[in-house]
């Protein structure tokens, strides 16, 4: 990640029996919450926490966190609902969010 450049990620959102899951594709980072609005907020906090932990470890951004399993990319690509990108000021993360059918 170049200086001044934000982190760009793709995120698939899906509902399971207990609530909503937000799964990042480029890095195996996920968040869970009972509501759709709640999971997007929780995902933003989860990304921010990972960036801060990486900084403490001397790594940039989300470096060192492997990609999510391929099934989540397939779920993302099959999704018909593309939400507008969101950015978090604290981490300069731009997320391309899509809602998909249950995994």
Beta strands, then each sheet from edge to edge (+ up, - down):
strand 1: 7-16
strand 2: 19-24
strand 3: 30-33
strand 4: 81-82
strand 5: 86-88
strand 6: 93-100
sheet 1: 3+ 2- 1+ 6+ 4-
sheet 2: 3+ 2- 1+ 6+ 5-
end
